Amino acid sequence: MQLTTVFLPLLVSTLAAARFLGSQTRLTDDLPVPGDNPLHYCQSPTDNILAIDYVDLSPNPPSPGKKLTIEASGTFSEKIEKGAYVVLTVKYGLITLVHQMEDLCEQLQNVDKKCPIGPGSVKITKDVDIPAQIPPGKYTTTADVYTGVKTKDGKDKKITCLTATVTFAVGR
């Protein structure tokens, strides 16, 4: 299954959950991403470059052996260019399965978008095939997305950070 990120993290996190079926424990339960999805912001999205209008998953939660349709809409407050990246962490229970950095501009091609993207509104729709054979358990994904452009304090500018947790039961 392909890792797809259009809305940077909004897709990255959702698709990462679909692709790798995992994540890191979300930091808070009171920052849900709008829409029909298991996504939460890692921290307050007030200063994020991406303002997410909604992310809808069908079905929600994802089901093994089924097609997952992701529909998302949001607005970038500034242009995202080459050098932007996603730090993706996927966990199965407490075990880290994946911890890697992905080039955001390369991943945008998976959803028929390309860099530069924004400023302005973006809408995406993507279908992902979920494997039929998924070991039962709790999977958590964290997608922390940055521009690659440094702020005054020397840190990369944050586009967004999202987490998702999906539990697959035996015989589901």
Backbone as JSON Lines, residues from 0, in Angstrom:
{"i":0,"aa":"M","n":[0.85,-1.16,0.0],"ca":[0.0,0.0,0.0],"c":[0.9,1.23,0.0]}
{"i":1,"aa":"Q","n":[0.5,2.28,-0.66],"ca":[1.34,3.46,-0.75],"c":[1.05,4.44,0.37]}
{"i":2,"aa":"L","n":[2.17,5.08,0.82],"ca":[2.02,6.15,1.79],"c":[1.64,7.39,1.01]}
{"i":3,"aa":"T","n":[0.47,7.93,1.29],"ca":[0.03,9.1,0.55],"c":[-0.18,10.25,1.48]}
{"i":4,"aa":"T","n":[0.33,11.41,1.07],"ca":[0.15,12.58,1.89],"c":[-0.12,13.75,1.0]}
{"i":5,"aa":"V","n":[-1.21,14.29,1.18],"ca":[-1.52,15.45,0.39],"c":[-1.61,16.55,1.35]}
{"i":6,"aa":"F","n":[-2.45,16.32,2.19],"ca":[-2.62,17.29,3.21],"c":[-1.6,16.97,4.22]}
{"i":7,"aa":"L","n":[-0.48,16.9,3.69],"ca":[0.66,16.62,4.47],"c":[0.25,15.58,5.46]}
{"i":8,"aa":"P","n":[0.1,16.0,6.64],"ca":[-0.11,15.03,7.68],"c":[-1.47,14.47,7.68]}
{"i":9,"aa":"L","n":[-2.41,15.25,7.32],"ca":[-3.75,14.73,7.44],"c":[-3.83,13.46,6.64]}
{"i":10,"aa":"L","n":[-3.25,13.41,5.5],"ca":[-3.24,12.18,4.74],"c":[-2.16,11.27,5.22]}
{"i":11,"aa":"V","n":[-1.04,11.84,5.54],"ca":[0.06,11.01,5.98],"c":[-0.38,10.18,7.15]}
{"i":12,"aa":"S","n":[-0.97,10.83,8.12],"ca":[-1.38,10.1,9.3],"c":[-2.45,9.08,8.98]}
{"i":13,"aa":"T","n":[-3.42,9.47,8.19],"ca":[-4.49,8.54,7.84],"c":[-3.96,7.38,7.02]}
{"i":14,"aa":"L","n":[-3.18,7.69,6.0],"ca":[-2.67,6.63,5.15],"c":[-1.62,5.81,5.84]}
{"i":15,"aa":"A","n":[-0.88,6.43,6.69],"ca":[0.1,5.69,7.45],"c":[-0.62,4.66,8.3]}
{"i":16,"aa":"A","n":[-1.72,5.05,8.85],"ca":[-2.51,4.1,9.63],"c":[-3.0,3.0,8.72]}
{"i":17,"aa":"A","n":[-3.38,3.35,7.51],"ca":[-3.85,2.35,6.56],"c":[-2.69,1.5,6.06]}
{"i":18,"aa":"R","n":[-1.57,2.14,5.73],"ca":[-0.44,1.43,5.16],"c":[0.3,0.61,6.2]}
{"i":19,"aa":"F","n":[0.69,1.27,7.27],"ca":[1.49,0.61,8.29],"c":[0.64,0.16,9.47]}
{"i":20,"aa":"L","n":[-0.56,0.69,9.53],"ca":[-1.5,0.35,10.59],"c":[-0.93,0.58,11.96]}
{"i":21,"aa":"G","n":[-0.34,1.73,12.18],"ca":[0.21,1.99,13.47],"c":[0.37,3.45,13.76]}
{"i":22,"aa":"S","n":[0.92,3.76,14.97],"ca":[1.17,5.14,15.32],"c":[1.72,5.25,16.7]}
{"i":23,"aa":"Q","n":[1.87,6.45,17.13],"ca":[2.35,6.74,18.45],"c":[1.17,7.25,19.27]}
{"i":24,"aa":"T","n":[1.2,7.04,20.55],"ca":[0.09,7.45,21.4],"c":[-0.14,8.94,21.28]}
{"i":25,"aa":"R","n":[-1.38,9.31,21.07],"ca":[-1.67,10.74,20.95],"c":[-1.51,11.4,22.32]}
{"i":26,"aa":"L","n":[-1.14,12.65,22.28],"ca":[-0.81,13.37,23.5],"c":[-2.04,13.87,24.23]}
{"i":27,"aa":"T","n":[-3.13,14.06,23.5],"ca":[-4.33,14.58,24.14],"c":[-5.56,14.09,23.38]}
{"i":28,"aa":"D","n":[-6.67,13.93,24.09],"ca":[-7.9,13.5,23.45],"c":[-8.81,14.66,23.11]}
{"i":29,"aa":"D","n":[-8.44,15.87,23.47],"ca":[-9.35,16.98,23.26],"c":[-9.02,17.83,22.03]}
{"i":30,"aa":"L","n":[-8.25,17.3,21.1],"ca":[-7.92,18.03,19.88],"c":[-8.23,17.19,18.63]}
{"i":31,"aa":"P","n":[-9.47,16.75,18.48],"ca":[-9.81,15.93,17.31],"c":[-9.77,16.75,16.02]}
{"i":32,"aa":"V","n":[-9.38,16.09,14.94],"ca":[-9.41,16.7,13.61],"c":[-10.86,16.64,13.12]}
{"i":33,"aa":"P","n":[-11.4,17.72,12.56],"ca":[-12.79,17.72,12.1],"c":[-13.04,16.62,11.05]}
{"i":34,"aa":"G","n":[-14.23,16.04,11.1],"ca":[-14.63,15.03,10.12],"c":[-14.82,13.67,10.76]}
{"i":35,"aa":"D","n":[-15.1,12.68,9.92],"ca":[-15.34,11.31,10.35],"c":[-14.03,10.54,10.23]}
{"i":36,"aa":"N","n":[-13.22,10.58,11.3],"ca":[-11.89,9.99,11.26],"c":[-11.38,9.76,12.68]}
{"i":37,"aa":"P","n":[-10.29,8.96,12.82],"ca":[-9.68,8.75,14.14],"c":[-8.53,9.71,14.43]}
{"i":38,"aa":"L","n":[-8.39,10.77,13.65],"ca":[-7.25,11.68,13.77],"c":[-7.4,12.68,14.91]}
{"i":39,"aa":"H","n":[-6.26,12.99,15.54],"ca":[-6.16,14.04,16.55],"c":[-4.9,14.84,16.27]}
{"i":40,"aa":"Y","n":[-4.94,16.13,16.62],"ca":[-3.73,16.94,16.55],"c":[-2.81,16.54,17.7]}
{"i":41,"aa":"C","n":[-1.5,16.58,17.46],"ca":[-0.53,16.29,18.52],"c":[-0.53,17.39,19.58]}
{"i":42,"aa":"Q","n":[-0.74,18.62,19.13],"ca":[-0.85,19.78,20.02],"c":[-1.75,20.79,19.33]}
{"i":43,"aa":"S","n":[-2.03,21.88,19.99],"ca":[-2.92,22.88,19.42],"c":[-2.47,23.27,18.02]}
{"i":44,"aa":"P","n":[-3.39,23.27,17.04],"ca":[-3.04,23.59,15.66],"c":[-3.03,25.09,15.36]}
{"i":45,"aa":"T","n":[-3.13,25.92,16.37],"ca":[-3.24,27.37,16.19],"c":[-2.18,27.95,15.28]}
{"i":46,"aa":"D","n":[-0.93,27.54,15.44],"ca":[0.16,28.11,14.65],"c":[0.54,27.26,13.44]}
{"i":47,"aa":"N","n":[-0.21,26.21,13.15],"ca":[0.1,25.35,12.01],"c":[-0.1,26.08,10.69]}
{"i":48,"aa":"I","n":[0.69,25.73,9.7],"ca":[0.55,26.28,8.35],"c":[-0.68,25.7,7.65]}
{"i":49,"aa":"L","n":[-1.04,24.47,7.99],"ca":[-2.22,23.83,7.4],"c":[-3.4,23.9,8.37]}
{"i":50,"aa":"A","n":[-4.48,24.54,7.94],"ca":[-5.74,24.55,8.7],"c":[-6.64,23.51,8.05]}
{"i":51,"aa":"I","n":[-6.94,22.44,8.76],"ca":[-7.73,21.34,8.21],"c":[-9.21,21.64,8.41]}
{"i":52,"aa":"D","n":[-9.95,21.62,7.29],"ca":[-11.41,21.8,7.35],"c":[-12.06,20.5,7.79]}
{"i":53,"aa":"Y","n":[-11.66,19.39,7.15],"ca":[-12.19,18.07,7.51],"c":[-11.35,16.98,6.87]}
{"i":54,"aa":"V","n":[-11.43,15.79,7.47],"ca":[-10.89,14.56,6.9],"c":[-11.97,13.51,7.13]}
{"i":55,"aa":"D","n":[-12.48,12.93,6.05],"ca":[-13.49,11.88,6.16],"c":[-12.92,10.56,5.65]}
{"i":56,"aa":"L","n":[-13.1,9.5,6.44],"ca":[-12.7,8.16,6.05],"c":[-13.94,7.31,5.85]}
{"i":57,"aa":"S","n":[-13.91,6.51,4.82],"ca":[-15.02,5.57,4.6],"c":[-14.44,4.24,4.14]}
{"i":58,"aa":"P","n":[-14.6,3.18,4.96],"ca":[-15.29,3.17,6.25],"c":[-14.38,3.71,7.36]}
{"i":59,"aa":"N","n":[-15.02,4.15,8.42],"ca":[-14.31,4.59,9.61],"c":[-14.84,3.8,10.8]}
{"i":60,"aa":"P","n":[-14.05,2.96,11.4],"ca":[-12.62,2.76,11.18],"c":[-12.36,1.9,9.94]}
{"i":61,"aa":"P","n":[-11.12,1.95,9.43],"ca":[-10.75,1.12,8.28],"c":[-10.97,-0.36,8.59]}
{"i":62,"aa":"S","n":[-11.3,-1.14,7.55],"ca":[-11.54,-2.57,7.71],"c":[-10.59,-3.38,6.84]}
{"i":63,"aa":"P","n":[-10.02,-4.45,7.39],"ca":[-9.13,-5.31,6.6],"c":[-9.82,-5.83,5.35]}
{"i":64,"aa":"G","n":[-9.09,-5.83,4.23],"ca":[-9.61,-6.36,2.98],"c":[-10.56,-5.42,2.25]}
{"i":65,"aa":"K","n":[-10.77,-4.24,2.77],"ca":[-11.7,-3.28,2.16],"c":[-10.94,-2.09,1.6]}
{"i":66,"aa":"K","n":[-11.61,-1.38,0.69],"ca":[-11.07,-0.14,0.16],"c":[-11.37,0.97,1.16]}
{"i":67,"aa":"L","n":[-10.38,1.79,1.45],"ca":[-10.53,2.95,2.32],"c":[-10.55,4.19,1.43]}
{"i":68,"aa":"T","n":[-11.6,4.99,1.52],"ca":[-11.67,6.24,0.78],"c":[-11.39,7.38,1.76]}
{"i":69,"aa":"I","n":[-10.43,8.23,1.38],"ca":[-10.05,9.37,2.2],"c":[-10.42,10.63,1.43]}
{"i":70,"aa":"E","n":[-11.19,11.48,2.06],"ca":[-11.55,12.77,1.49],"c":[-11.11,13.83,2.5]}
{"i":71,"aa":"A","n":[-10.38,14.85,2.02],"ca":[-9.86,15.85,2.94],"c":[-9.85,17.22,2.29]}
{"i":72,"aa":"S","n":[-9.98,18.23,3.14],"ca":[-9.97,19.62,2.68],"c":[-9.28,20.48,3.73]}
{"i":73,"aa":"G","n":[-8.49,21.44,3.26],"ca":[-7.81,22.33,4.18],"c":[-7.21,23.51,3.44]}
{"i":74,"aa":"T","n":[-6.61,24.4,4.2],"ca":[-6.03,25.61,3.62],"c":[-4.62,25.81,4.15]}
{"i":75,"aa":"F","n":[-3.7,26.03,3.22],"ca":[-2.31,26.35,3.56],"c":[-2.18,27.86,3.67]}
{"i":76,"aa":"S","n":[-1.61,28.33,4.77],"ca":[-1.44,29.78,4.95],"c":[-0.2,30.3,4.22]}
{"i":77,"aa":"E","n":[0.67,29.4,3.8],"ca":[1.83,29.8,3.01],"c":[2.23,28.68,2.06]}
{"i":78,"aa":"K","n":[3.11,29.02,1.13],"ca":[3.53,28.06,0.1],"c":[4.45,27.0,0.71]}
{"i":79,"aa":"I","n":[4.19,25.75,0.32],"ca":[5.02,24.63,0.74],"c":[5.87,24.23,-0.47]}
{"i":80,"aa":"E","n":[7.19,24.22,-0.27],"ca":[8.1,23.97,-1.38],"c":[9.01,22.78,-1.09]}
{"i":81,"aa":"K","n":[9.84,22.47,-2.08],"ca":[10.81,21.41,-1.96],"c":[11.58,21.58,-0.65]}
{"i":82,"aa":"G","n":[11.84,20.48,0.01],"ca":[12.51,20.51,1.31],"c":[11.57,20.19,2.46]}
{"i":83,"aa":"A","n":[10.25,20.27,2.19],"ca":[9.26,19.92,3.21],"c":[9.35,18.4,3.47]}
{"i":84,"aa":"Y","n":[9.09,18.01,4.72],"ca":[9.22,16.6,5.06],"c":[8.24,16.19,6.15]}
{"i":85,"aa":"V","n":[8.07,14.87,6.27],"ca":[7.19,14.26,7.26],"c":[8.02,13.29,8.09]}
{"i":86,"aa":"V","n":[7.92,13.39,9.41],"ca":[8.52,12.4,10.29],"c":[7.38,11.47,10.69]}
{"i":87,"aa":"L","n":[7.48,10.23,10.25],"ca":[6.41,9.25,10.44],"c":[6.84,8.2,11.46]}
{"i":88,"aa":"T","n":[5.99,7.99,12.45],"ca":[6.23,6.94,13.45],"c":[5.0,6.05,13.48]}
{"i":89,"aa":"V","n":[5.25,4.73,13.42],"ca":[4.17,3.76,13.46],"c":[4.48,2.75,14.56]}
{"i":90,"aa":"K","n":[3.48,2.53,15.42],"ca":[3.64,1.56,16.5],"c":[2.54,0.52,16.44]}
{"i":91,"aa":"Y","n":[2.91,-0.7,16.83],"ca":[1.97,-1.8,17.04],"c":[2.03,-2.04,18.54]}
{"i":92,"aa":"G","n":[1.0,-1.59,19.26],"ca":[1.08,-1.63,20.71],"c":[2.19,-0.71,21.15]}
{"i":93,"aa":"L","n":[3.16,-1.25,21.89],"ca":[4.3,-0.46,22.34],"c":[5.53,-0.6,21.44]}
{"i":94,"aa":"I","n":[5.43,-1.44,20.42],"ca":[6.56,-1.73,19.54],"c":[6.58,-0.76,18.36]}
{"i":95,"aa":"T","n":[7.7,-0.06,18.19],"ca":[7.84,0.84,17.05],"c":[8.17,0.03,15.8]}
{"i":96,"aa":"L","n":[7.29,0.09,14.82],"ca":[7.49,-0.62,13.55],"c":[8.24,0.25,12.54]}
{"i":97,"aa":"V","n":[7.92,1.55,12.55],"ca":[8.5,2.48,11.58],"c":[8.8,3.8,12.29]}
{"i":98,"aa":"H","n":[9.96,4.34,12.0],"ca":[10.29,5.71,12.4],"c":[11.2,6.23,11.28]}
{"i":99,"aa":"Q","n":[10.61,7.03,10.4],"ca":[11.36,7.48,9.23],"c":[10.93,8.86,8.79]}
{"i":100,"aa":"M","n":[11.8,9.47,7.99],"ca":[11.5,10.78,7.42],"c":[11.22,10.57,5.93]}
{"i":101,"aa":"E","n":[10.13,11.18,5.45],"ca":[9.72,11.09,4.04],"c":[9.71,12.49,3.44]}
{"i":102,"aa":"D","n":[10.1,12.59,2.17],"ca":[10.03,13.84,1.42],"c":[8.57,14.12,1.1]}
{"i":103,"aa":"L","n":[8.04,15.22,1.6],"ca":[6.63,15.54,1.41],"c":[6.29,15.74,-0.06]}
{"i":104,"aa":"C","n":[7.15,16.42,-0.79],"ca":[6.87,16.7,-2.2],"c":[6.79,15.4,-3.02]}
{"i":105,"aa":"E","n":[7.62,14.42,-2.7],"ca":[7.54,13.12,-3.37],"c":[6.22,12.44,-3.05]}
{"i":106,"aa":"Q","n":[5.78,12.52,-1.81],"ca":[4.54,11.87,-1.39],"c":[3.31,12.53,-1.99]}
{"i":107,"aa":"L","n":[3.38,13.82,-2.25],"ca":[2.24,14.52,-2.86],"c":[1.88,13.95,-4.22]}
{"i":108,"aa":"Q","n":[2.85,13.4,-4.92],"ca":[2.6,12.8,-6.24],"c":[1.63,11.63,-6.13]}
{"i":109,"aa":"N","n":[1.57,10.98,-4.99],"ca":[0.65,9.85,-4.78],"c":[-0.81,10.27,-4.77]}
{"i":110,"aa":"V","n":[-1.05,11.57,-4.61],"ca":[-2.42,12.08,-4.61],"c":[-2.59,13.13,-5.7]}
{"i":111,"aa":"D","n":[-1.8,12.97,-6.75],"ca":[-1.89,13.84,-7.93],"c":[-1.69,15.32,-7.62]}
{"i":112,"aa":"K","n":[-0.82,15.62,-6.69],"ca":[-0.45,17.0,-6.36],"c":[1.06,17.11,-6.49]}
{"i":113,"aa":"K","n":[1.55,18.34,-6.54],"ca":[3.0,18.52,-6.6],"c":[3.38,19.82,-5.91]}
{"i":114,"aa":"C","n":[4.66,19.92,-5.55],"ca":[5.2,21.13,-4.95],"c":[5.59,22.1,-6.05]}
{"i":115,"aa":"P","n":[5.45,23.39,-5.83],"ca":[4.92,23.99,-4.61],"c":[3.4,23.84,-4.53]}
{"i":116,"aa":"I","n":[2.91,23.84,-3.3],"ca":[1.47,23.77,-3.06],"c":[1.12,24.88,-2.07]}
{"i":117,"aa":"G","n":[0.0,25.55,-2.31],"ca":[-0.42,26.65,-1.46],"c":[0.28,27.93,-1.87]}
{"i":118,"aa":"P","n":[-0.02,29.04,-1.24],"ca":[-1.06,29.16,-0.22],"c":[-2.44,29.02,-0.85]}
{"i":119,"aa":"G","n":[-3.41,28.66,-0.01],"ca":[-4.78,28.53,-0.47],"c":[-5.37,27.18,-0.13]}
{"i":120,"aa":"S","n":[-6.59,26.98,-0.62],"ca":[-7.36,25.76,-0.32],"c":[-6.93,24.6,-1.2]}
{"i":121,"aa":"V","n":[-6.98,23.4,-0.61],"ca":[-6.67,22.16,-1.32],"c":[-7.68,21.12,-0.89]}
{"i":122,"aa":"K","n":[-8.14,20.33,-1.85],"ca":[-9.06,19.22,-1.55],"c":[-8.5,17.98,-2.22]}
{"i":123,"aa":"I","n":[-8.56,16.86,-1.52],"ca":[-8.07,15.61,-2.11],"c":[-9.06,14.48,-1.83]}
{"i":124,"aa":"T","n":[-9.02,13.51,-2.72],"ca":[-9.74,12.25,-2.52],"c":[-8.8,11.15,-2.94]}
{"i":125,"aa":"K","n":[-8.68,10.11,-2.13],"ca":[-7.77,9.01,-2.42],"c":[-8.36,7.71,-1.92]}
{"i":126,"aa":"D","n":[-8.27,6.66,-2.76],"ca":[-8.67,5.31,-2.37],"c":[-7.43,4.5,-2.06]}
{"i":127,"aa":"V","n":[-7.49,3.74,-0.97],"ca":[-6.38,2.91,-0.53],"c":[-6.92,1.53,-0.23]}
{"i":128,"aa":"D","n":[-6.26,0.48,-0.75],"ca":[-6.66,-0.89,-0.46],"c":[-6.01,-1.32,0.85]}
{"i":129,"aa":"I","n":[-6.83,-1.72,1.81],"ca":[-6.33,-2.21,3.1],"c":[-6.1,-3.71,2.96]}
{"i":130,"aa":"P","n":[-4.92,-4.21,3.35],"ca":[-4.66,-5.65,3.25],"c":[-5.68,-6.46,4.05]}
{"i":131,"aa":"A","n":[-6.01,-7.64,3.54],"ca":[-6.97,-8.5,4.22],"c":[-6.36,-9.14,5.47]}
{"i":132,"aa":"Q","n":[-5.08,-9.42,5.43],"ca":[-4.4,-10.09,6.55],"c":[-3.67,-9.06,7.4]}
{"i":133,"aa":"I","n":[-4.33,-8.61,8.46],"ca":[-3.74,-7.64,9.38],"c":[-3.73,-8.27,10.77]}
{"i":134,"aa":"P","n":[-2.56,-8.39,11.39],"ca":[-2.54,-8.94,12.75],"c":[-3.4,-8.1,13.68]}
{"i":135,"aa":"P","n":[-4.23,-8.75,14.5],"ca":[-5.09,-7.99,15.41],"c":[-4.24,-7.21,16.41]}
{"i":136,"aa":"G","n":[-4.76,-6.06,16.81],"ca":[-4.06,-5.25,17.81],"c":[-4.29,-3.77,17.58]}
{"i":137,"aa":"K","n":[-3.62,-3.0,18.41],"ca":[-3.75,-1.54,18.37],"c":[-2.56,-0.95,17.6]}
{"i":138,"aa":"Y","n":[-2.86,-0.17,16.58],"ca":[-1.86,0.48,15.75],"c":[-2.0,2.0,15.91]}
{"i":139,"aa":"T","n":[-0.87,2.68,16.06],"ca":[-0.89,4.13,16.23],"c":[0.13,4.75,15.29]}
{"i":140,"aa":"T","n":[-0.27,5.82,14.6],"ca":[0.61,6.52,13.65],"c":[0.7,7.99,14.03]}
{"i":141,"aa":"T","n":[1.9,8.53,13.96],"ca":[2.11,9.95,14.16],"c":[2.81,10.5,12.93]}
{"i":142,"aa":"A","n":[2.27,11.57,12.38],"ca":[2.89,12.26,11.25],"c":[3.15,13.7,11.67]}
{"i":143,"aa":"D","n":[4.42,14.05,11.8],"ca":[4.85,15.38,12.18],"c":[5.43,16.02,10.93]}
{"i":144,"aa":"V","n":[4.83,17.1,10.43],"ca":[5.14,17.63,9.11],"c":[5.74,19.04,9.21]}
{"i":145,"aa":"Y","n":[6.83,19.25,8.49],"ca":[7.58,20.5,8.55],"c":[7.89,21.03,7.15]}
{"i":146,"aa":"T","n":[8.14,22.34,7.06],"ca":[8.46,22.97,5.78],"c":[9.91,22.79,5.38]}
{"i":147,"aa":"G","n":[10.8,22.63,6.33],"ca":[12.23,22.61,6.04],"c":[12.82,24.01,6.1]}
{"i":148,"aa":"V","n":[11.97,25.02,6.31],"ca":[12.4,26.41,6.45],"c":[12.54,26.71,7.94]}
{"i":149,"aa":"K","n":[13.65,27.29,8.33],"ca":[13.93,27.57,9.74],"c":[13.19,28.81,10.24]}
{"i":150,"aa":"T","n":[12.74,28.74,11.49],"ca":[12.15,29.89,12.16],"c":[13.28,30.69,12.8]}
{"i":151,"aa":"K","n":[12.94,31.79,13.46],"ca":[13.95,32.63,14.12],"c":[14.73,31.88,15.19]}
{"i":152,"aa":"D","n":[14.06,30.9,15.83],"ca":[14.74,30.14,16.88],"c":[15.48,28.92,16.35]}
{"i":153,"aa":"G","n":[15.59,28.8,15.02],"ca":[16.37,27.73,14.4],"c":[15.63,26.42,14.18]}
{"i":154,"aa":"K","n":[14.35,26.37,14.52],"ca":[13.56,25.15,14.32],"c":[12.85,25.22,12.97]}
{"i":155,"aa":"D","n":[12.55,24.06,12.39],"ca":[11.79,24.02,11.14],"c":[10.35,24.43,11.4]}
{"i":156,"aa":"K","n":[9.74,25.16,10.45],"ca":[8.35,25.6,10.59],"c":[7.42,24.4,10.5]}
{"i":157,"aa":"K","n":[6.47,24.33,11.43],"ca":[5.53,23.21,11.48],"c":[4.35,23.44,10.54]}
{"i":158,"aa":"I","n":[4.08,22.43,9.7],"ca":[2.89,22.45,8.86],"c":[1.73,21.9,9.68]}
{"i":159,"aa":"T","n":[1.93,20.76,10.31],"ca":[0.96,20.19,11.24],"c":[1.56,18.94,11.87]}
{"i":160,"aa":"C","n":[0.87,18.4,12.87],"ca":[1.22,17.12,13.48],"c":[-0.08,16.42,13.83]}
{"i":161,"aa":"L","n":[-0.22,15.18,13.34],"ca":[-1.44,14.4,13.56],"c":[-1.11,13.01,14.08]}
{"i":162,"aa":"T","n":[-2.02,12.46,14.86],"ca":[-1.92,11.07,15.29],"c":[-3.24,10.37,14.99]}
{"i":163,"aa":"A","n":[-3.14,9.07,14.8],"ca":[-4.34,8.24,14.6],"c":[-4.1,6.9,15.27]}
{"i":164,"aa":"T","n":[-5.15,6.37,15.89],"ca":[-5.07,5.05,16.5],"c":[-6.22,4.21,15.96]}
{"i":165,"aa":"V","n":[-5.88,3.0,15.49],"ca":[-6.87,2.07,14.96],"c":[-6.63,0.72,15.6]}
{"i":166,"aa":"T","n":[-7.7,0.08,16.06],"ca":[-7.61,-1.25,16.64],"c":[-8.3,-2.24,15.73]}
{"i":167,"aa":"F","n":[-7.57,-3.31,15.38],"ca":[-8.14,-4.38,14.56],"c":[-8.36,-5.59,15.47]}
{"i":168,"aa":"A","n":[-9.59,-6.1,15.47],"ca":[-9.96,-7.23,16.3],"c":[-9.76,-8.54,15.54]}
{"i":169,"aa":"V","n":[-9.68,-9.64,16.27],"ca":[-9.58,-10.95,15.67],"c":[-10.88,-11.23,14.9]}
{"i":170,"aa":"G","n":[-10.75,-11.73,13.67],"ca":[-11.93,-12.1,12.89],"c":[-12.73,-10.93,12.39]}
{"i":171,"aa":"R","n":[-12.17,-9.77,12.38],"ca":[-12.89,-8.58,11.93],"c":[-12.96,-8.52,10.44]}
